[in-house]
């Protein structure tokens, strides 16, 4: 079965550069979530989209922005990168929002961002 | 206080024994509860979801939910070395229906 696809899997950027991560949800899934997981930490919610509209916002820095496109894929844009942005970035998708019983959230394999 | 609390462990359990993982949450409006397993450097993998009070069993896994006590647990029977991982408790609240909030995870180690 098709899963959540993230690209690139690994990315190395220098401080103050810009990075873009892409997420392709499971076919027919209309909700996308972005999480950031630092070394040894739990995944922190950044932002989510439902039907191409932002549905919730978490601890996403102002330097970051994201959007969901008409084909439901999503991109996370990160500017003025800092060393502390080095983390594993997960995208997840679901059919409908998480609150509804039976809606399972599936995670992609993640994109490793290293800022040097 | 974190919204979702877990004992960070490590929890060491002999092979074949029952591993018991616990989680408490602060928002009484929480509706959906999930247990994810995460191997180092890998993405979280859904193990169990539970929405109503009581027990839910799936193979060697049993999730238990007690909304009055704001407590959810995961039991792993006949523990295998491959069960060694970090187990993340996650909650979806009524006020934040479009996200799930993770606990910090419990590291489980199954010793042969």
Interface residues (C-beta under 8 A of the other chain):
Chain A: X31 X33 X35 X41 X42 X43 X44 X45 X48 X50 X55 X56 X58 X88 X90 X97 X98 X99 X100 X101 X102 X103 X104 X105 X106 X107 X108 X109 X110
Chain B: X31 X32 X34 X36 X41 X42 X43 X44 X45 X46 X49 X51 X88 X92 X93 X94 X96 X97 X98 X99 X100 X101 X102 X103 X104 X105
